[in-house]
Every structure is written in structure tokens, then in C-alpha cells.
Amino acid sequence: MTYELLAILLLIVGCGLIVAEVFVPSGGMILVLCVVTFVAAIWCAYKAWWGVSTAYFTTYIAGMLLLIPGLLMGLYKVLNDTKVGDRILLAAPDLDDVTPYQHEQARLGQ
């Protein structure tokens, strides 16, 4: 197995671990595996492309820097719009519930 293939496979596995971290309560252990996977992917990409073409390595790192936050934002966007997400994520409170002294302000404003 070449370093190029291993770098891409580790990136895919790391993205899968990010998705698993959202759904499985692991106390952060999946996150640790995810970080180790991404570090190993960067190391494999370094071994595969740094000496050959630094543009490939830079593109790979830039892709990672865009893919990981994009995956997280997309995952939470999808969770906010589905019924499964309603069970996982908490709903935001209403403004009337969090406004302090609302009855007193209404009484004093009259």
C-alpha cells in the first residue's frame, strides 16, 4: 500500500470518526482516535508528496483544513433540520423565558 493511498484512506476514516463522535457518547475517546488518524494522514501525505511535489502536499493540507470544518458545519446543519437531530440537540429557549424580570418591567412600564 502506497503512502498516497494510505493518506487518502486515513482522511476518509478520520471523517467517519468525526461523524461517529457526534452520535456515539464516548467521552472523547473517538475524538482522540480521530486526531491520531489525521496526524497519521498528514505524515503519510508528507512522505508521499513532500519530496515529489510540494503543491500536492499543500493542496492536501488545504483540503483537510476546508473539509473538516465543512463536515462539522454540514453535519450540524443536517441535524438541526431532521427529527433525529431534534432528539440529539437541545432546542434554544424562547426569548420570553430568558428575559429577567419581565413581569416587573411590564408593570413598571405602565
C-alpha positions in Angstrom: 0.0 0.0 0.0 1.5 3.3 -1.0 1.6 6.4 1.1 -0.7 8.3 -1.3 -3.5 5.7 -0.9 -2.9 5.5 2.9 -3.1 9.3 3.3 -6.5 9.4 1.5 -7.9 6.3 3.3 -6.8 7.8 6.7 -8.6 11.1 5.8 -11.8 9.2 5.0 -11.5 7.2 8.2 -11.0 10.4 10.2 -14.1 12.0 8.6 -16.0 8.9 9.5 -14.8 9.1 13.1 -16.0 12.7 13.3 -19.5 11.6 12.3 -19.3 8.8 14.8 -18.2 11.2 17.6 -21.5 13.1 17.1 -23.7 10.0 17.5 -21.8 7.8 20.0 -21.2 9.1 23.6 -17.6 8.0 24.0 -16.3 10.6 26.4 -13.9 11.9 23.8 -12.1 8.7 23.0 -13.3 8.7 19.4 -12.0 12.3 19.1 -8.6 11.1 20.3 -8.6 8.4 17.6 -9.7 11.0 15.1 -6.8 13.3 15.9 -4.4 10.4 15.7 -5.8 9.4 12.4 -5.5 12.9 11.0 -1.9 13.2 12.2 -1.1 9.9 10.6 -2.8 11.1 7.4 -0.6 14.2 7.4 2.5 12.2 8.0 1.6 9.8 5.1 0.9 12.8 2.8 4.3 14.3 3.8 6.1 11.0 3.0 4.1 10.7 -0.3 4.2 14.2 -1.7 6.7 16.5 0.1 9.8 15.4 -1.9 7.9 14.9 -5.2 5.6 17.9 -5.4 5.0 20.3 -2.5 1.9 21.6 -4.4 0.2 18.2 -3.9 1.1 18.3 -0.2 -0.1 21.8 0.2 -3.4 21.0 -1.7 -3.9 18.0 0.6 -3.5 20.1 3.8 -5.7 22.9 2.4 -8.3 20.3 1.6 -8.2 19.0 5.1 -8.5 22.4 6.5 -11.6 23.0 4.5 -13.1 19.5 4.7 -13.0 19.1 8.5 -14.9 22.3 9.5 -17.2 21.9 6.5 -18.1 18.4 7.5 -18.9 19.6 11.1 -21.0 22.5 9.9 -22.8 20.4 7.4 -23.4 17.6 10.0 -24.9 20.0 12.5 -26.9 21.8 9.8 -28.5 18.4 8.8 -29.1 17.5 12.4 -30.9 20.8 13.0 -33.3 20.0 10.1 -34.2 16.4 10.9 -36.2 14.6 13.6 -33.2 12.6 14.7 -31.4 15.9 15.3 -34.3 17.1 17.5 -33.6 14.2 19.8 -29.8 14.8 19.9 -29.5 18.6 20.0 -31.2 20.8 22.6 -33.7 23.4 21.4 -32.9 27.0 22.0 -35.1 28.7 24.7 -37.6 31.3 23.9 -36.7 35.0 24.5 -39.7 35.3 26.9 -38.3 32.5 29.0 -34.8 34.1 29.5 -35.8 37.7 29.9 -35.2 38.6 33.5 -37.9 40.5 35.5 -40.3 40.6 32.6 -43.4 40.9 34.7 -41.9 43.7 36.8 -40.8 45.6 33.7 -44.2 45.3 32.2 -45.8 46.6 35.5 -43.4 49.5 35.9 -43.7 50.5 32.2 -47.5 51.2 32.5 
